[in-house]
Amino acid sequence: MPNAALEAWLARARAFAQRSVEREFARVAPSDGPLAEAMRYALFAPGKRLRPSLVLLVCEGLGGREEDAVCAAAAVEMLHTYSLVHDDLPCMDDDALRRGQPTCHVVFGEALALLAGDALLTAAFEALAGAPSEIVAPSVAVLARAAGAEGMVRGQVLDLSLEATATERQVVDMHALKTGALLCAACELGALAARAGAAERERVRVFGAALGALFQAVDDILDVVGDRAEIGKTPGKDEKLARATLVRTSGLEGARRAAERTAAEAAEAARALGFGPSHEGLLLVEHLLTRTR
């Protein structure tokens, strides 16, 4: 049964994410034309808005103000959306469905979708530059590191190159880069918005890394058992592309056990941040473990 307190918080966090993205998109994106249309189509498709919600969760959880999290929240969602647009291209996963609607390249063509992704990536850093001046530089460093050659992009390269015979350890390491790096960055951006110190930021990184592992473990499971209408993308894609996943390396039950282990690690990390049993951070861990979309 859904937790009413968490459902209320998720609704508030999604509304915050929507406002943040709308405000920053209006500030940094082209006002009209096909490029703006393609960017808007991808960015405002109905999604979970998990990453900007994590910026808010950690910022407020560490005593920060919602207003200081707006630019970071918008930036991380723009950057995440760029990665989805590129991931769906024929040269990558060649997917026709994302967030319950036709993918950007299906609607606008490959070239414009590619450029829309490029534009969202650069717009993310322009949005982040609008954060309070004392946190702009460290925030840019966190997001760039998570998104680039030592983070998400490296993870995507590994995802394309790992053989179906990869070990569970190789898959977990790939997940930590492809998915975990950006979720971890979202949490650390929230800590920066709250002006957290180095020790607290390290605890936040542990929390974010565990959430990333949990999220991707469940994603691997949903690719096998998920319903197309509910998850909003094409199930069975990993099997079709012979991608290395936790389900392939460990079986469905093994992947479920891995998800439970990472959920326990995330809950422990949340408690280390001072989040009590009824805090959204702990409730979110259970939500991510049991999600069906």
C-alpha positions in Angstrom: 0.0 0.0 0.0 1.4 3.4 -0.9 2.6 5.5 2.0 0.4 8.6 2.1 3.2 10.8 3.5 5.6 9.8 0.8 2.9 10.2 -1.9 2.3 13.7 -0.7 6.0 14.5 -0.7 6.5 13.0 -4.2 3.7 15.1 -5.5 5.3 18.2 -4.0 8.8 17.3 -5.3 7.5 16.7 -8.8 5.7 20.1 -8.7 8.9 21.7 -7.5 10.9 19.9 -10.3 8.3 21.1 -12.9 8.5 24.7 -11.7 12.3 24.6 -11.6 12.6 23.2 -15.1 10.0 25.5 -16.6 11.7 28.6 -15.1 15.2 27.7 -16.2 14.1 26.4 -19.6 12.4 29.7 -20.3 15.6 31.5 -19.2 18.2 29.5 -21.2 16.5 27.8 -24.1 15.6 29.3 -27.5 12.1 30.8 -27.5 10.8 29.2 -30.7 11.8 27.2 -33.7 12.2 23.4 -34.3 15.2 23.1 -31.9 13.2 24.6 -29.1 10.2 22.4 -30.0 12.3 19.2 -29.9 14.0 20.2 -26.6 10.7 21.0 -25.0 9.1 17.7 -26.3 11.8 15.6 -24.6 12.2 17.7 -21.4 8.5 18.0 -20.6 7.5 14.5 -21.4 5.8 12.9 -18.2 8.7 11.5 -16.1 9.4 10.5 -12.5 11.6 13.6 -12.0 13.6 11.6 -9.5 16.9 13.5 -9.9 15.6 17.0 -9.2 13.5 15.5 -6.4 16.7 14.2 -4.8 18.3 17.7 -5.1 15.3 19.0 -3.1 15.3 16.1 -0.6 18.9 16.4 0.4 18.9 20.2 0.4 16.0 20.4 2.8 17.1 17.4 4.7 20.3 19.2 5.5 18.6 22.4 6.5 18.8 24.2 3.1 16.2 26.3 1.3 14.1 25.2 -1.6 15.0 28.3 -3.6 18.7 27.5 -3.5 18.0 24.1 -5.1 16.1 25.4 -8.2 18.9 25.8 -10.6 20.6 22.6 -9.7 17.3 20.7 -10.0 16.6 22.1 -13.4 20.2 21.4 -14.5 20.3 17.8 -13.5 16.9 17.1 -15.2 18.1 18.8 -18.4 21.3 16.7 -18.4 19.4 13.5 -17.7 17.0 14.2 -20.5 19.8 14.8 -23.0 21.2 11.4 -22.0 17.8 9.7 -22.7 17.5 11.4 -26.1 20.9 10.2 -27.1 20.4 6.7 -25.6 17.3 6.2 -27.7 19.0 7.0 -31.0 19.4 4.2 -33.6 23.2 4.2 -33.1 22.7 3.5 -29.4 19.6 1.5 -28.2 17.3 2.3 -31.2 14.2 2.7 -29.0 10.8 4.1 -30.2 9.2 4.7 -26.8 10.3 6.9 -23.8 8.2 8.2 -20.9 5.1 6.8 -22.6 5.5 8.6 -25.9 7.4 8.3 -29.1 11.1 9.0 -28.7 12.5 12.4 -29.8 14.2 11.0 -33.0 11.0 9.2 -34.0 9.1 12.6 -34.0 11.8 15.0 -35.1 14.3 12.9 -37.0 17.7 11.7 -35.9 19.7 14.9 -36.7 17.4 17.3 -34.8 17.1 14.8 -31.9 20.9 14.6 -31.6 21.2 18.4 -31.7 18.3 18.8 -29.1 20.2 16.5 -26.8 23.4 18.6 -27.3 21.4 21.8 -26.6 19.9 20.3 -23.4 23.4 19.3 -22.2 24.8 22.8 -22.6 21.6 24.4 -21.3 22.0 22.4 -18.1 25.3 24.2 -17.3 23.9 27.6 -18.2 21.0 26.9 -15.8 23.5 25.8 -13.1 25.4 29.0 -13.5 22.4 30.8 -12.1 22.8 29.1 -8.7 24.0 31.2 -5.7 27.5 32.4 -6.7 29.4 30.7 -3.9 28.2 27.2 -4.9 28.4 27.6 -8.7 31.9 26.4 -9.2 31.7 23.3 -7.0 28.3 22.5 -8.4 29.5 22.7 -12.0 32.5 20.4 -11.1 30.1 17.8 -9.5 27.7 17.7 -12.4 30.5 17.7 -15.1 32.4 14.9 -13.4 29.3 12.8 -13.0 28.2 13.3 -16.6 31.4 12.9 -18.5 34.2 10.5 -19.3 34.7 9.3 -15.8 30.9 9.1 -15.1 27.8 8.6 -17.1 29.4 8.6 -20.6 32.0 6.1 -19.5 29.1 3.9 -18.1 27.3 4.1 -21.4 30.4 3.0 -23.3 30.7 0.1 -20.9 27.0 -0.8 -21.5 27.6 -0.9 -25.2 30.8 -2.9 -24.9 30.2 -5.5 -22.1 29.5 -8.9 -23.4 26.4 -10.9 -22.3 28.9 -13.1 -20.4 30.0 -10.2 -18.2 30.2 -10.9 -14.4 27.9 -9.5 -11.8 30.8 -7.3 -10.6 31.3 -5.8 -14.1 27.6 -5.1 -14.3 27.5 -3.4 -10.9 30.5 -1.3 -11.8 28.9 -0.2 -15.1 25.6 0.6 -13.2 27.6 2.8 -10.8 28.8 4.9 -13.7 25.8 4.8 -16.1 23.1 5.4 -13.6 24.6 5.9 -10.2 26.9 8.8 -11.0 24.1 11.2 -12.0 21.9 10.2 -9.1 24.8 10.6 -6.7 25.5 14.0 -8.3 21.9 15.1 -7.7 22.2 14.3 -4.0 25.5 16.1 -3.8 24.1 19.2 -5.6 21.4 19.2 -2.9 24.1 19.2 -0.2 25.9 22.0 -1.9 22.7 24.0 -2.1 22.4 23.5 1.7 26.0 24.6 2.1 27.0 21.2 3.6 30.6 20.6 4.7 33.0 18.0 3.3 32.1 15.3 5.8 28.4 15.7 5.2 28.9 15.7 1.4 30.8 12.4 1.7 27.9 10.8 3.6 25.6 12.2 0.9 27.7 10.6 -1.8 27.3 7.2 -0.1 23.6 7.6 0.0 23.4 8.7 -3.7 25.6 5.8 -4.8 23.4 3.3 -3.0 20.2 4.8 -4.5 21.8 4.6 -7.9 22.6 0.9 -7.5 19.1 0.2 -6.2 17.4 2.1 -9.0 19.3 0.3 -11.8 18.8 -3.1 -10.2 15.1 -2.6 -10.2 15.3 -1.2 -13.8 16.9 -4.5 -14.9 14.1 -6.4 -13.2 11.4 -4.3 -14.8 12.9 -4.8 -18.2 11.9 -8.4 -17.8 8.7 -8.3 -15.8 7.5 -4.7 -16.3 4.3 -3.7 -18.2 4.9 -1.5 -21.3 2.1 0.9 -20.5 3.2 1.3 -16.8 6.9 1.6 -17.3 6.5 4.0 -20.3 9.3 2.3 -22.4 9.9 -0.9 -24.3 10.4 -3.9 -22.0 12.6 -6.7 -23.1 15.1 -4.3 -24.7 18.1 -5.6 -22.8 17.4 -9.1 -23.9 16.9 -8.1 -27.5 20.2 -6.2 -27.5 22.0 -8.9 -25.5 23.0 -6.3 -22.9 24.8 -7.3 -19.7 22.3 -6.9 -16.8 21.9 -8.2 -13.3 19.1 -10.5 -14.5 21.4 -12.0 -17.1 24.4 -12.5 -14.7 22.4 -13.5 -11.6 18.9 -14.5 -12.7 15.7 -12.8 -11.7 15.8 -13.8 -8.1 19.5 -12.9 -7.8 18.7 -9.4 -9.2 15.9 -9.1 -6.6 18.3 -10.0 -3.8 20.8 -7.5 -5.1 18.1 -4.8 -5.1 17.2 -5.7 -1.5 20.9 -5.5 -0.5 21.3 -2.1 -2.1 18.1 -0.9 -0.5 19.4 -1.8 2.9 22.7 0.1 2.2 20.7 3.1 1.1 18.6 3.0 4.2 21.7 2.8 6.4 23.2 5.8 4.5 20.0 7.8 5.0 20.1 7.1 8.7 23.8 8.2 8.8 22.6 11.6 7.4 20.2 11.9 10.4 17.1 11.0 8.5 14.6 9.4 10.9 12.2 6.5 10.2 9.5 8.8 8.8 11.8 11.0 6.8 11.2 11.1 3.0 14.7 9.8 2.4 14.0 6.5 4.1 10.5 6.2 2.7 11.9 6.8 -0.8 14.3 3.9 -0.5 11.3 1.5 0.1 9.5 3.2 -2.8 12.3 2.7 -5.2 12.6 -1.0 -4.2 9.0 -1.8 -4.8 8.3 0.5 -7.8 6.6 -0.9 -10.8 7.5 1.9 -13.3 
